[in-house]
Amino acid sequence: MATVNIIVNDDTKIGASLLEIARNLARQYKSVKVHEVVDEDEWLANEMMDSRKSGTGDKKKLLEFLKE
């Protein structure tokens, strides 16, 4: 079995169409999987906002991480 990664810009019409086709195929067939991935900066920003809202984030650890 081959694994193929395709990066799609879903802001374009063709990209959004291709992504929708892949999602439909993934619903119908176990051999097709769609993984939503955001870039690292966006992921980190989302994690920071979520931890800030929930109060579970450790400010000291976050500042140490950002200094690295």
C-alpha positions as CSV (number, residue, x, y, z in Angstrom):
1,M,0.0,0.0,0.0
2,A,1.3,3.4,-0.9
3,T,0.8,6.5,1.2
4,V,0.4,9.8,-0.7
5,N,0.3,13.2,0.9
6,I,-1.4,15.9,-1.1
7,I,-1.3,19.5,0.0
8,V,-4.4,21.4,-1.0
9,N,-5.1,25.1,-0.8
10,D,-8.8,25.0,0.1
11,D,-9.1,28.8,-0.5
12,T,-9.3,28.1,-4.2
13,K,-12.3,26.6,-6.0
14,I,-10.4,23.6,-7.3
15,G,-8.7,23.0,-4.0
16,A,-12.0,23.1,-2.1
17,S,-13.5,20.7,-4.7
18,L,-10.7,18.3,-4.5
19,L,-10.9,18.3,-0.7
20,E,-14.6,17.6,-0.8
21,I,-14.1,14.7,-3.2
22,A,-11.5,13.3,-0.9
23,R,-13.8,13.6,2.1
24,N,-16.6,11.8,0.3
25,L,-14.2,9.0,-0.7
26,A,-13.0,8.7,2.9
27,R,-16.6,8.3,4.1
28,Q,-17.2,5.5,1.5
29,Y,-13.9,3.7,1.6
30,K,-11.6,2.7,4.4
31,S,-8.5,2.9,2.2
32,V,-8.9,6.7,1.8
33,K,-8.1,9.0,4.8
34,V,-8.2,12.7,5.0
35,H,-6.1,14.4,7.7
36,E,-6.7,18.1,8.4
37,V,-3.4,19.8,9.2
38,V,-2.7,23.4,10.0
39,D,0.7,24.9,9.8
40,E,2.8,25.0,13.0
41,D,2.4,28.7,13.8
42,E,-1.4,28.5,13.5
43,W,-1.5,25.4,15.6
44,L,0.6,27.0,18.3
45,A,-1.5,30.1,18.3
46,N,-4.7,28.0,18.6
47,E,-3.2,26.0,21.5
48,M,-2.2,29.2,23.3
49,M,-5.6,30.7,22.9
50,D,-7.3,27.5,24.1
51,S,-5.1,27.1,27.1
52,R,-5.6,30.8,28.0
53,K,-9.4,30.5,27.8
54,S,-9.5,27.3,29.8
55,G,-7.0,28.4,32.4
56,T,-5.0,25.2,32.0
57,G,-1.9,26.8,30.4
58,D,1.2,27.3,32.5
59,K,2.5,30.7,31.7
60,K,6.1,30.0,32.9
61,K,6.4,26.9,30.8
62,L,5.1,28.7,27.8
63,L,7.5,31.6,28.2
64,E,10.4,29.1,28.6
65,F,9.3,27.3,25.4
66,L,9.1,30.5,23.4
67,K,12.6,31.6,24.5
68,E,14.1,28.4,23.0
